[in-house]
Amino acid sequence: MIEAGKFSQIGGVRLDSFNISWPFAKISVSPNTIELNCFLKKYVLKKDQLKELREYKGIFSRGLLIEHSLTNYPQHMVFWTFRFENLKKHLESMGYLVNASRKSAV
């Protein structure tokens, strides 16, 4: 879904060891923030709080690993998506760098 200056996508999310499958999570991206919503939780990450965005490959899935500097948020945050290339394209169009996967999540 694309709004003026904002893109969002439905997917799943992994927060540390807690996994929420598709379609119970949503990522929303604007030029200054990335927002993850799942059930009653909302995580807002400002661009300057991001360390790295990287493709993350699971056994049967693909997602976006979000590394950040916030100590009160889950340290392991992955947004699972069936449309990774579309998400990556929109992130990059808003000035985010999305790095390639380093290794498998096996």
C-alpha positions in Angstrom: 0.0 0.0 0.0 1.4 3.4 -1.0 0.3 6.7 0.5 1.9 10.0 -0.1 5.5 9.6 1.2 4.7 6.3 2.9 4.7 2.6 2.0 3.3 -0.3 3.9 3.1 -4.0 3.5 1.5 -6.9 5.4 3.7 -9.8 6.6 4.9 -11.6 9.7 7.5 -10.6 12.3 10.0 -12.1 14.6 10.8 -10.3 17.7 13.7 -12.0 19.5 12.3 -15.6 20.0 8.6 -14.6 19.4 7.4 -15.2 15.9 4.1 -13.9 14.5 3.1 -15.3 11.1 1.6 -13.6 8.1 -0.8 -11.7 8.0 -0.6 -10.5 11.6 2.2 -7.8 11.2 2.6 -4.7 9.1 5.6 -2.6 8.2 5.2 1.1 7.3 8.1 3.0 5.8 8.5 6.8 5.5 11.6 8.7 4.7 12.4 9.2 8.4 10.9 6.2 10.2 10.2 2.5 10.0 7.2 1.3 12.0 6.4 -2.3 12.8 2.9 -3.2 14.1 1.8 -6.6 15.4 -1.2 -7.3 17.5 -1.1 -4.6 20.2 2.6 -3.8 19.8 4.0 -0.9 17.8 7.7 -0.2 17.3 8.8 3.0 15.7 12.4 3.3 14.6 13.8 6.6 13.5 16.4 6.6 10.7 19.2 7.6 13.0 18.4 4.7 15.3 19.0 2.1 12.6 22.4 0.4 12.4 21.6 -1.8 9.4 18.8 -3.2 7.2 19.6 -6.5 5.7 17.9 -9.3 3.7 17.4 -12.3 6.0 16.8 -15.7 4.7 15.1 -18.4 6.7 14.6 -22.0 5.7 11.3 -21.3 4.0 11.0 -17.6 4.1 12.7 -14.2 3.4 12.6 -11.1 5.4 14.2 -7.8 6.4 16.5 -7.9 9.4 16.3 -4.6 11.3 19.4 -3.8 13.5 18.9 -0.8 15.7 20.4 1.0 18.7 17.3 1.0 21.0 17.8 -1.0 24.2 14.1 -1.2 25.1 13.1 -2.9 21.8 13.7 -6.5 20.9 17.2 -6.9 19.6 16.3 -9.4 16.9 13.7 -7.9 14.6 12.8 -9.5 11.3 9.8 -8.5 9.1 8.8 -11.6 7.0 7.4 -10.9 3.6 6.5 -12.7 0.4 7.4 -9.6 -1.5 10.9 -8.7 -0.4 12.1 -7.2 -3.6 9.1 -4.8 -3.6 9.8 -3.8 0.1 13.5 -3.3 -0.7 12.7 -1.1 -3.7 10.5 1.2 -1.6 13.0 1.3 1.2 15.7 2.3 -1.2 13.5 4.9 -2.9 13.2 6.6 0.5 16.9 6.7 1.1 17.5 3.5 3.1 20.3 1.1 2.3 19.3 -2.6 2.3 22.3 -5.0 2.4 22.4 -8.5 1.1 22.0 -11.5 3.4 25.2 -12.6 5.2 24.2 -16.1 6.0 21.2 -18.4 6.4 19.1 -18.3 9.5 19.4 -22.1 9.9 
